[in-house]
Amino acid sequence: MVASEGSDSTVVRYEPDDKCPPLLLLGVGVQGVMLILASIVLIVAVTARAGGQDDSYISWAVFAALIIAGVLTALQATRVPRFGAGHILLMGPTSSYIAVSALALDVGGQALLASLTVASALLCLMLSHWLPLLRRIITPVVSGTVLMLIAVSVLPLALDRVREVPDSVTRASGPIIALVTLVVGTALALRAPPSWKPWSPLVTLGAGCGVAALFGAYDVQRVIDAGWFGIPAGGAPRLDLTPGPEFWTLLPAFAVVSLVGTLRSVGSNVAVQQASRRQSKVTDYRLVQSSLTTNGLGILLSGIAGSPPTTPYTSRSLSLITFTSVAARRVGYVVGASLAVLALFPKFAAVLISIPSPVMAAYILTAIGMLFVTGISTLVKDGLDVQKTLVVAVAFGVGAGLEQGTVFADLFGGTWSHLLDNGVVMGAAAAILLTLLIEATSPTRQARLEVDLGFSSLPKLDSFLREIGNRIGWNDASTQRLRSAGEETLLSLVDPARAETHQGVPRFVIIARPSANLVELEFLAVFDETNLEDRLADLSEEAESIQGLEGGEISLRLLSHYASAVQHQQYHGLDVVTVQVRRSA
C-alpha cells in the first residue's frame, strides 16, 4: 500500500491538480484497478447468468464493460468543459442495475437490454441538466427508500446462485462454498490491515474458489480454452428501434433506478470532492453536473455495447484516496488505461468469469447488504420525523410486498405485470406521491417573488419578506431579522458594474418556505464565479475590522449575522443560494 511515511494516512498529500511522482502514480493506479476489477467482472457475470445468457455473451459483456469503465474513469479525471468530475472517480457496473438488467435479458434478450439502457442514458443526460430542480422532488427519503428496495429486489437473484453447482457435485457444497467466501470476506473487511484492503476482494474470491475446487465445483476448462490476447467473438446487439410492450413496461423501472442512481451520484461527487482536499471547500456543483453528464455518456456506451450500465464506484474511490493519501486526478488516467489493456486479455477475464456461482453469490450478497445500509444511512442523515417515517414505512411496505407476489398480474394479466408488480417502481411512486402530498397540504405554503437582480428590487423584496413574517405571526424583531437577511443576500449577489450599466441584468427568483420557527429563503439566478459560502468562510477567518472593507464584504458579514445557515450551490447556468433565518426568542 502506498502511504505517507510518518504521517496520518487521512491527510491528502496530492490534491487533484498536483503532480505526483510517476512510480507513485503507477502504484496507486494499480491499487485502484485491484479495488474494482473483480466487481466489474462479477456483476456482469451475475447479471448475465440471472438473465439466462450464454458464455459468449458474458465474454463480450465483460470485455465491453472493462473498456467502457476504463474510458469513463479516465474521462471523469479530466476537466473537459461539461464533462468530467476533475477528480478520481472509479467507474463500472454496479449492483443497483442487476435486477432490472437481468429481467430485461430474461424477457427480451440483449436487444431489449440495449434499448432500455440507451433510453436510461438519455434520461440521465437530461437529469444532469435539470439537477437543480430535482432537489425538491427526489428527497433523501425517496432515495433512501429506493436504495433499500433495490437491495431487496436483488437479494433473491444472489440467493439463487448459491444452489448453482455442477450435477456431479453434492448439492450441499453450494451453501458451504458461499459460507466460506462470506466468512473470509467479512473477516478481511473487519480486521484486515489497511495494506491488505486493495487485495481483499481477490483473497476472498481465491478462498471461495479454493473450497470450490476441493468439491470439484470449479470449471477450469473455460480458462484453458480462452485465448491469451484478442477481442471476444460476440458483438454488440442491434438496437430495437420499434420497441414493443416489454420495453414500455420495463422502462419505468429503468427510469427509477437511473433517477435514484443519478442523485446518488451527486452524493458520490460531493464526498469525493471533500475527501480530495487538504482543507474543506464548498462543493462545486458545476463539476457534479459535468460528472453526471459523463455518467450518462457511460450508460449510453453500455447500451450501444449491450453490457450492463456503468456508474460510479463511490466507496472504492473514497477508499483509494483515503488509504493512499493521493487524490491526483492523473490516477484516473492510469486506472482507465489499465482496465482497457486488461480487456484485451480474454484468459485473464476468463479466470474471473469461471468463478463458481456460490462464490459470486456470497460476494454479491455483501454488496447488496452495503446498498441496503446506504439507504438506511441516507434516511438517518436527513432526519426521520413522524411524517417521513410514515412515508418510508408505506413505500417500503408496498415495494417489498410486491417483490414477493404478483398482485397486478392476477388482476390485469401478464402484459403490465413487469411494471405494476415491480417493487422498486411502485415503492418509489408511493414515496414520491406521499412526499408531494405532505408538501401540498402543509399549513404554511411557499411564496414566490420574481424581480431583477439589482438595487432597484430592494423595496419589492422587503415588502415580500415583511408580508411573510406577518403571515406566520413573527414578532417585529424576527421579521426585521428576516428582512435584513434577504436584503444582505441580494446586496452580496449584485454585480455593481452590471447594475450601473443595466446590461444583462438577470432575473432573480426568491422562494420562501416558512414554518413556525424557521423561514428558508431560496434565491435563484445566474451569478459570477465566486461562491458565497467560500467568501463567508474567508471573512470569518480574518481578524480585520469592518472599517476599510468593501461594500460586498460588509453585506457578507451582516448576512452571516442575520442568517442561521447559508448554502450556495453553483450549477451550469444557474446558482441556488439557500438562506435559513430562525425566529428570535
Wavefront OBJ file of the C-alpha trace (Angstrom):
o trace
v 0.000 0.000 0.000
v 1.274 3.440 -0.893
v 1.019 5.715 2.121
v 2.719 8.672 3.657
v 5.622 7.728 5.899
v 5.305 9.017 9.375
v 2.089 10.893 8.692
v -1.596 10.451 9.033
v -2.854 8.494 6.031
v -6.063 10.527 6.012
v -4.160 13.737 5.116
v -4.207 14.311 1.361
v -0.635 14.574 0.079
v -1.521 15.200 -3.562
v -4.663 17.163 -4.445
v -6.443 16.686 -7.808
v -4.307 19.154 -9.777
v -0.995 18.276 -8.106
v 1.715 16.358 -9.923
v 2.955 13.236 -8.164
v 5.971 11.006 -8.990
v 5.403 8.550 -11.867
v 6.114 5.461 -9.746
v 3.678 6.616 -7.081
v 1.102 7.342 -9.783
v 1.519 3.851 -11.196
v 1.326 2.215 -7.769
v -1.880 3.999 -6.799
v -3.371 3.274 -10.224
v -2.719 -0.464 -9.853
v -4.374 -0.405 -6.435
v -7.395 1.316 -7.969
v -7.670 -1.441 -10.582
v -7.493 -4.089 -7.863
v -10.318 -2.396 -5.974
v -12.816 -2.549 -8.853
v -11.699 -5.304 -11.234
v -13.427 -8.205 -9.514
v -16.651 -6.237 -9.055
v -16.819 -5.297 -12.747
v -16.483 -8.898 -13.912
v -18.691 -10.458 -11.229
v -21.592 -8.036 -11.589
v -21.632 -8.541 -15.360
v -21.491 -12.327 -14.934
v -24.213 -12.425 -12.267
v -26.486 -10.209 -14.374
v -25.944 -12.309 -17.494
v -26.494 -15.635 -15.773
v -29.592 -14.379 -13.970
v -30.902 -13.278 -17.364
v -30.278 -16.692 -18.912
v -27.439 -15.651 -21.243
v -24.692 -17.960 -22.538
v -20.905 -17.782 -22.163
v -20.380 -15.937 -25.455
v -22.471 -13.008 -24.249
v -20.707 -12.975 -20.870
v -17.285 -12.809 -22.557
v -18.371 -9.938 -24.793
v -20.158 -8.053 -21.993
v -17.115 -8.311 -19.695
v -14.858 -7.058 -22.499
v -17.168 -4.128 -23.228
v -17.619 -3.304 -19.529
v -13.848 -3.155 -18.940
v -13.291 -0.916 -21.969
v -16.148 1.419 -21.047
v -15.141 1.537 -17.364
v -11.605 2.433 -18.417
v -12.703 5.186 -20.786
v -15.165 6.638 -18.287
v -12.731 6.539 -15.349
v -10.185 8.439 -17.443
v -12.827 10.898 -18.674
v -14.017 11.563 -15.117
v -10.473 12.625 -14.227
v -10.457 15.306 -16.928
v -11.855 18.807 -16.877
v -13.190 18.934 -20.393
v -15.978 21.552 -20.474
v -19.265 19.951 -19.369
v -17.575 16.552 -18.929
v -15.571 15.003 -16.123
v -15.561 15.308 -12.345
v -11.963 16.547 -12.283
v -11.293 14.016 -9.514
v -10.573 10.312 -9.084
v -13.928 8.622 -9.672
v -13.709 4.913 -10.435
v -16.432 3.581 -12.742
v -18.023 0.217 -13.517
v -21.290 -1.783 -13.458
v -22.992 -1.647 -10.051
v -25.417 -3.849 -8.163
v -28.190 -1.241 -8.494
v -28.915 -2.331 -12.065
v -28.632 -6.104 -11.563
v -32.327 -6.789 -11.030
v -33.729 -4.661 -13.867
v -30.956 -5.666 -16.294
v -31.417 -9.375 -15.559
v -35.174 -9.012 -16.009
v -34.670 -7.267 -19.370
v -32.316 -10.040 -20.543
v -34.760 -12.713 -19.422
v -37.805 -11.067 -21.058
v -36.370 -9.731 -24.314
v -32.715 -10.690 -24.536
v -29.741 -8.482 -25.349
v -31.628 -6.201 -27.761
v -34.162 -5.237 -25.079
v -31.432 -4.544 -22.519
v -29.566 -2.400 -25.032
v -32.667 -0.370 -25.926
v -33.622 0.205 -22.278
v -30.064 1.165 -21.347
v -29.882 3.727 -24.164
v -33.217 5.186 -23.049
v -31.880 5.383 -19.475
v -28.792 7.176 -20.744
v -30.883 9.848 -22.433
v -32.804 10.306 -19.182
v -29.558 10.638 -17.205
v -28.264 13.272 -19.613
v -31.455 15.268 -19.142
v -31.297 14.845 -15.376
v -27.799 16.317 -15.279
v -29.237 19.449 -16.875
v -32.256 19.512 -14.555
v -30.263 18.760 -11.417
v -31.236 21.962 -9.542
v -34.933 21.138 -9.968
v -34.720 17.584 -8.650
v -33.776 18.500 -5.094
v -37.379 19.205 -4.125
v -38.833 16.077 -5.793
v -36.393 13.254 -5.158
v -35.685 13.858 -1.492
v -33.374 11.756 0.712
v -36.489 9.919 1.917
v -37.276 8.826 -1.641
v -33.655 7.981 -2.486
v -33.058 6.019 0.710
v -36.265 4.011 0.308
v -35.487 3.151 -3.323
v -31.955 2.005 -2.445
v -33.389 -0.328 0.181
v -35.934 -1.678 -2.319
v -33.227 -2.252 -4.943
v -31.349 -4.357 -2.393
v -34.492 -6.353 -1.629
v -35.128 -6.965 -5.336
v -31.562 -8.187 -5.999
v -31.367 -10.472 -2.955
v -33.319 -13.405 -4.487
v -31.035 -13.366 -7.557
v -27.973 -13.733 -5.358
v -29.521 -16.466 -3.228
v -30.473 -18.449 -6.330
v -26.799 -18.546 -7.325
v -25.905 -20.357 -4.082
v -27.619 -23.524 -5.328
v -25.977 -23.475 -8.779
v -23.340 -26.236 -8.750
v -22.463 -28.929 -11.336
v -24.667 -32.028 -11.325
v -21.672 -34.179 -10.411
v -21.180 -32.265 -7.141
v -23.203 -32.718 -3.958
v -25.921 -30.080 -3.507
v -24.647 -29.206 -0.037
v -21.398 -27.898 -1.487
v -23.057 -24.675 -2.717
v -24.009 -23.295 0.720
v -20.647 -24.389 2.160
v -18.686 -22.613 -0.585
v -20.794 -19.472 -0.175
v -20.403 -19.543 3.619
v -16.605 -19.828 3.461
v -16.439 -16.964 0.954
v -18.696 -14.801 3.113
v -16.722 -15.528 6.298
v -13.371 -14.746 4.685
v -14.659 -11.553 3.085
v -16.243 -10.348 6.343
v -13.111 -11.149 8.369
v -10.926 -9.189 5.954
v -13.339 -6.256 5.968
v -13.386 -6.131 9.763
v -9.808 -6.968 10.732
v -7.501 -6.757 7.734
v -4.775 -4.061 7.990
v -5.037 -1.132 5.553
v -2.243 -2.546 3.384
v -4.429 -5.582 2.645
v -7.534 -3.661 1.637
v -6.880 -3.487 -2.135
v -6.216 -7.217 -2.204
v -9.189 -8.240 -0.054
v -11.556 -8.923 -2.992
v -9.037 -11.189 -4.702
v -8.199 -13.007 -1.444
v -11.914 -13.527 -0.786
v -12.535 -14.879 -4.266
v -9.422 -17.040 -4.069
v -10.581 -18.616 -0.814
v -14.010 -19.354 -2.265
v -12.571 -20.820 -5.449
v -10.170 -22.955 -3.420
v -13.032 -24.527 -1.483
v -14.987 -24.953 -4.730
v -12.005 -26.772 -6.272
v -11.917 -29.172 -3.297
v -15.558 -30.059 -4.036
v -14.866 -30.295 -7.775
v -17.131 -27.301 -8.500
v -14.548 -25.129 -10.290
v -14.559 -25.400 -14.075
v -11.009 -24.781 -15.310
v -11.771 -25.789 -18.879
v -13.168 -22.359 -19.714
v -9.897 -20.788 -18.590
v -7.868 -23.268 -20.642
v -9.958 -22.639 -23.764
v -9.736 -18.849 -23.529
v -7.163 -17.103 -25.713
v -4.337 -15.033 -24.347
v -4.971 -11.920 -26.419
v -7.801 -10.685 -28.615
v -11.388 -9.495 -28.781
v -14.312 -11.850 -27.966
v -16.174 -13.307 -30.921
v -19.513 -11.871 -29.803
v -20.548 -8.362 -30.677
v -22.840 -5.523 -29.733
v -26.543 -6.336 -30.148
v -28.677 -4.472 -32.624
v -30.862 -1.799 -31.040
v -34.600 -2.342 -31.399
v -35.940 0.867 -32.944
v -39.546 -0.380 -32.754
v -39.919 -1.199 -29.052
v -42.795 -3.434 -28.054
v -44.859 -3.781 -24.853
v -41.912 -5.291 -22.942
v -39.889 -2.126 -23.496
v -42.614 0.199 -22.243
v -43.425 -1.930 -19.204
v -39.771 -2.134 -18.107
v -38.829 1.455 -18.990
v -40.267 2.949 -15.748
v -38.162 0.503 -13.710
v -35.006 1.569 -15.528
v -36.051 5.222 -15.185
v -36.496 4.949 -11.416
v -33.151 3.207 -10.938
v -31.463 5.775 -13.189
v -33.089 8.670 -11.353
v -32.054 7.438 -7.927
v -28.641 6.472 -9.265
v -28.165 9.978 -10.630
v -28.979 11.589 -7.304
v -26.809 9.042 -5.535
v -24.002 10.086 -7.859
v -24.457 13.648 -6.630
v -23.601 12.479 -3.129
v -20.701 10.480 -4.548
v -19.206 13.538 -6.201
v -19.675 15.674 -3.111
v -17.932 13.062 -0.941
v -15.036 12.646 -3.395
v -14.555 16.423 -3.694
v -14.386 16.786 0.081
v -12.023 13.822 0.513
v -9.672 15.149 -2.181
v -8.760 18.403 -0.420
v -6.472 19.191 2.477
v -8.812 21.956 3.574
v -12.578 21.768 3.322
v -14.128 23.779 0.495
v -17.640 24.319 -0.747
v -18.793 21.718 -3.252
v -18.555 22.828 -6.878
v -21.832 21.607 -8.345
v -20.698 22.519 -11.835
v -18.201 19.668 -11.592
v -21.005 17.493 -10.218
v -23.123 18.265 -13.266
v -20.201 17.552 -15.579
v -19.683 14.227 -13.832
v -23.360 13.335 -14.237
v -23.118 14.095 -17.944
v -20.173 11.706 -18.110
v -22.253 9.091 -16.262
v -24.960 9.454 -18.877
v -22.396 9.028 -21.625
v -21.134 5.856 -19.936
v -24.633 4.398 -19.751
v -25.152 5.289 -23.412
v -21.949 3.458 -24.391
v -23.037 0.472 -22.270
v -26.348 0.361 -24.114
v -24.701 0.508 -27.515
v -22.283 -2.253 -26.493
v -25.014 -4.360 -24.876
v -23.430 -4.539 -21.394
v -24.966 -3.570 -18.006
v -24.916 0.193 -17.268
v -21.693 1.745 -15.955
v -21.931 4.048 -12.921
v -19.548 5.376 -10.204
v -17.931 3.221 -7.518
v -18.140 5.736 -4.684
v -16.912 3.708 -1.730
v -13.955 2.330 -3.664
v -12.999 5.782 -4.933
v -13.042 7.119 -1.386
v -11.120 4.085 -0.115
v -8.382 4.603 -2.690
v -7.992 8.278 -1.767
v -8.124 7.602 1.977
v -5.717 4.664 2.065
v -3.118 6.172 -0.286
v -3.498 9.877 0.609
v -3.282 10.530 -3.151
v -6.142 12.388 -4.861
v -4.280 13.427 -8.024
v -6.712 13.059 -10.896
v -3.959 11.645 -13.111
v -4.519 8.396 -11.196
v -7.762 8.138 -13.165
v -5.799 8.040 -16.405
v -3.657 5.161 -15.117
v -6.683 3.188 -13.911
v -8.542 3.791 -17.174
v -5.648 2.722 -19.368
v -5.019 -0.384 -17.226
v -8.653 -1.544 -17.483
v -8.637 -1.059 -21.261
v -5.451 -3.121 -21.588
v -6.771 -5.904 -19.340
v -9.879 -6.147 -21.519
v -7.671 -7.360 -24.383
v -6.554 -10.452 -22.425
v -9.507 -12.890 -22.540
v -7.755 -15.525 -20.451
v -7.424 -13.124 -17.559
v -11.129 -12.272 -17.712
v -11.970 -15.982 -18.057
v -10.368 -16.628 -14.675
v -12.892 -14.294 -13.066
v -15.832 -15.365 -15.240
v -15.205 -19.006 -14.271
v -15.676 -18.263 -10.595
v -18.382 -20.674 -9.309
v -21.841 -19.247 -8.766
v -21.867 -19.794 -4.956
v -18.694 -17.699 -4.680
v -20.272 -14.960 -6.806
v -23.426 -15.111 -4.678
v -21.526 -14.555 -1.434
v -19.569 -11.682 -2.951
v -22.708 -10.001 -4.299
v -24.568 -10.548 -1.008
v -22.077 -8.276 0.714
v -22.567 -5.577 -1.927
v -26.343 -5.879 -1.580
v -26.096 -5.544 2.187
v -23.991 -2.406 1.819
v -26.552 -0.996 -0.620
v -29.317 -1.570 1.936
v -27.253 0.090 4.671
v -26.562 3.032 2.353
v -30.304 3.502 2.003
v -30.762 3.482 5.771
v -27.861 5.903 6.203
v -29.433 8.276 3.678
v -32.667 8.304 5.679
v -30.961 8.787 9.037
v -28.775 11.661 7.821
v -31.850 13.513 6.576
v -33.616 13.032 9.898
v -36.758 10.979 10.435
v -39.778 12.743 11.884
v -43.243 11.215 12.127
v -44.242 12.142 8.576
v -41.022 10.915 6.961
v -41.162 7.673 8.943
v -44.677 7.032 7.665
v -43.592 7.708 4.064
v -40.733 5.228 4.369
v -42.914 2.625 6.073
v -45.686 2.763 3.465
v -43.379 2.968 0.440
v -41.082 0.192 1.620
v -44.052 -1.984 2.591
v -45.631 -1.556 -0.851
v -42.375 -2.180 -2.699
v -41.171 -5.147 -0.641
v -44.635 -6.690 -0.704
v -44.894 -6.527 -4.496
v -41.432 -8.097 -4.829
v -42.816 -11.174 -3.075
v -46.007 -11.606 -5.071
v -47.869 -10.994 -8.340
v -50.855 -8.921 -7.270
v -51.436 -6.999 -10.502
v -50.593 -9.908 -12.781
v -53.619 -11.720 -11.391
v -55.814 -8.669 -11.973
v -54.640 -7.294 -15.333
v -52.740 -10.166 -16.900
v -49.065 -10.558 -17.651
v -48.529 -7.669 -20.092
v -48.244 -4.966 -17.434
v -47.123 -7.156 -14.552
v -43.439 -6.285 -15.085
v -44.336 -2.668 -14.330
v -47.132 -2.853 -11.775
v -45.607 -5.742 -9.809
v -42.171 -4.135 -9.791
v -41.448 -3.271 -6.179
v -38.828 -0.627 -6.971
v -41.143 1.302 -9.310
v -44.233 1.131 -7.145
v -42.319 1.812 -3.939
v -40.668 4.865 -5.490
v -44.012 6.065 -6.842
v -45.567 5.738 -3.383
v -42.704 7.650 -1.746
v -42.848 10.483 -4.316
v -46.626 10.817 -4.141
v -46.659 10.875 -0.348
v -43.849 13.432 -0.279
v -45.710 15.681 -2.712
v -48.912 15.234 -0.703
v -47.202 16.328 2.507
v -45.772 19.422 0.835
v -49.065 20.290 -0.877
v -51.061 20.020 2.363
v -48.542 21.899 4.513
v -50.244 24.519 6.742
v -47.786 27.161 5.504
v -47.466 27.303 1.738
v -44.379 28.583 -0.031
v -44.364 32.075 -1.553
v -42.553 33.250 -4.689
v -41.246 36.568 -5.965
v -39.525 37.272 -9.290
v -37.607 40.528 -9.774
v -34.469 41.909 -11.441
v -31.152 41.215 -9.739
v -30.371 44.840 -8.889
v -30.581 47.501 -6.192
v -33.932 48.675 -7.549
v -35.558 45.411 -6.387
v -34.844 46.022 -2.695
v -38.264 47.617 -1.919
v -40.167 44.721 -3.530
v -38.066 42.155 -1.669
v -38.514 43.989 1.633
v -42.279 44.121 1.205
v -42.369 40.440 0.232
v -40.457 39.343 3.344
v -42.423 41.658 5.665
v -45.657 40.073 4.450
v -44.296 36.576 5.105
v -43.218 37.495 8.635
v -46.649 38.931 9.407
v -48.429 35.926 7.880
v -46.695 33.394 10.115
v -47.080 35.546 13.220
v -43.467 36.530 13.857
v -42.759 39.471 16.144
v -41.183 42.703 14.902
v -37.612 41.652 15.824
v -37.897 38.335 13.999
v -39.485 39.914 10.942
v -36.779 42.572 10.838
v -34.137 39.823 11.038
v -35.772 38.070 8.069
v -35.946 41.306 6.037
v -32.311 42.116 6.797
v -31.115 38.662 5.806
v -32.917 38.901 2.474
v -31.593 42.390 1.819
v -27.988 41.469 2.603
v -28.198 38.364 0.426
v -29.330 40.406 -2.556
v -26.632 43.046 -1.911
v -23.995 40.313 -1.710
v -25.001 38.967 -5.106
v -25.448 42.160 -7.121
v -22.702 42.941 -9.591
v -22.275 46.748 -9.253
v -20.792 47.154 -12.743
v -23.680 45.320 -14.325
v -26.175 47.181 -12.185
v -24.760 50.573 -13.294
v -24.833 49.775 -16.996
v -28.154 47.946 -16.815
v -26.829 45.422 -19.309
v -27.550 41.726 -18.965
v -29.285 42.016 -15.594
v -30.614 38.506 -14.837
v -33.999 37.718 -13.397
v -33.906 36.932 -9.707
v -36.349 34.402 -8.178
v -36.930 34.245 -4.420
v -38.838 31.290 -2.980
v -39.799 31.417 0.705
v -40.725 28.278 2.642
v -41.971 29.447 6.037
v -42.650 27.421 9.162
v -43.386 28.372 12.755
v -39.783 28.951 13.844
v -37.810 28.962 10.588
v -38.031 30.560 7.148
v -35.980 29.104 4.317
v -35.244 31.556 1.520
v -34.084 30.189 -1.817
v -32.525 32.661 -4.282
v -32.136 31.529 -7.907
v -30.225 33.442 -10.587
v -27.110 33.479 -12.755
v -24.234 34.852 -10.692
v -20.486 35.224 -11.024
v -17.854 32.545 -10.392
v -17.432 33.375 -6.699
v -19.117 31.177 -4.116
v -20.745 32.972 -1.177
v -20.002 30.160 1.266
v -16.292 30.358 0.479
v -16.374 34.146 0.839
v -18.175 33.890 4.195
v -15.647 31.325 5.391
v -12.752 33.542 4.323
v -14.216 36.538 6.124
v -14.808 34.550 9.317
v -11.130 33.631 9.385
v -9.961 37.231 9.022
v -9.247 39.338 12.074
v -9.720 42.689 10.375
v -12.482 45.055 11.395
v -15.424 46.277 9.373
v -13.629 49.536 8.751
v -11.975 49.538 5.352
v -13.993 46.678 3.910
v -15.739 46.962 0.564
v -19.500 47.106 0.414
v -19.882 43.486 -0.673
v -17.805 42.281 2.270
v -19.873 44.336 4.684
v -23.039 42.696 3.316
v -21.479 39.277 3.751
v -20.628 39.983 7.377
v -24.142 41.236 8.052
v -25.618 38.212 6.262
v -23.604 35.825 8.439
v -25.027 37.676 11.465
v -28.700 37.571 10.434
v -28.844 34.073 8.884
v -28.524 30.810 10.789
v -27.293 28.970 7.680
v -26.165 29.925 4.169
v -25.680 27.447 1.325
v -24.568 28.381 -2.199
v -24.804 25.715 -4.905
v -23.372 26.660 -8.291
v -24.621 24.843 -11.398
v -24.066 25.383 -15.106
v -26.284 28.346 -15.974
v -27.973 28.572 -12.555
v -26.959 29.330 -8.990
v -29.047 28.489 -5.923
v -28.431 30.317 -2.625
v -30.372 28.989 0.364
v -30.592 31.154 3.492
v -32.248 29.999 6.706
v -33.494 32.544 9.250
v -34.699 31.440 12.683
v -37.272 33.202 14.806
v -35.843 35.358 17.578
v -36.533 34.342 21.148
l 1 2 3 4 5 6 7 8 9 10 11 12 13 14 15 16 17 18 19 20 21 22 23 24 25 26 27 28 29 30 31 32 33 34 35 36 37 38 39 40 41 42 43 44 45 46 47 48 49 50 51 52 53 54 55 56 57 58 59 60 61 62 63 64 65 66 67 68 69 70 71 72 73 74 75 76 77 78 79 80 81 82 83 84 85 86 87 88 89 90 91 92 93 94 95 96 97 98 99 100 101 102 103 104 105 106 107 108 109 110 111 112 113 114 115 116 117 118 119 120 121 122 123 124 125 126 127 128 129 130 131 132 133 134 135 136 137 138 139 140 141 142 143 144 145 146 147 148 149 150 151 152 153 154 155 156 157 158 159 160 161 162 163 164 165 166 167 168 169 170 171 172 173 174 175 176 177 178 179 180 181 182 183 184 185 186 187 188 189 190 191 192 193 194 195 196 197 198 199 200 201 202 203 204 205 206 207 208 209 210 211 212 213 214 215 216 217 218 219 220 221 222 223 224 225 226 227 228 229 230 231 232 233 234 235 236 237 238 239 240 241 242 243 244 245 246 247 248 249 250 251 252 253 254 255 256 257 258 259 260 261 262 263 264 265 266 267 268 269 270 271 272 273 274 275 276 277 278 279 280 281 282 283 284 285 286 287 288 289 290 291 292 293 294 295 296 297 298 299 300 301 302 303 304 305 306 307 308 309 310 311 312 313 314 315 316 317 318 319 320 321 322 323 324 325 326 327 328 329 330 331 332 333 334 335 336 337 338 339 340 341 342 343 344 345 346 347 348 349 350 351 352 353 354 355 356 357 358 359 360 361 362 363 364 365 366 367 368 369 370 371 372 373 374 375 376 377 378 379 380 381 382 383 384 385 386 387 388 389 390 391 392 393 394 395 396 397 398 399 400 401 402 403 404 405 406 407 408 409 410 411 412 413 414 415 416 417 418 419 420 421 422 423 424 425 426 427 428 429 430 431 432 433 434 435 436 437 438 439 440 441 442 443 444 445 446 447 448 449 450 451 452 453 454 455 456 457 458 459 460 461 462 463 464 465 466 467 468 469 470 471 472 473 474 475 476 477 478 479 480 481 482 483 484 485 486 487 488 489 490 491 492 493 494 495 496 497 498 499 500 501 502 503 504 505 506 507 508 509 510 511 512 513 514 515 516 517 518 519 520 521 522 523 524 525 526 527 528 529 530 531 532 533 534 535 536 537 538 539 540 541 542 543 544 545 546 547 548 549 550 551 552 553 554 555 556 557 558 559 560 561 562 563 564 565 566 567 568 569 570 571 572 573 574 575 576 577 578 579 580 581 582 583 584 585
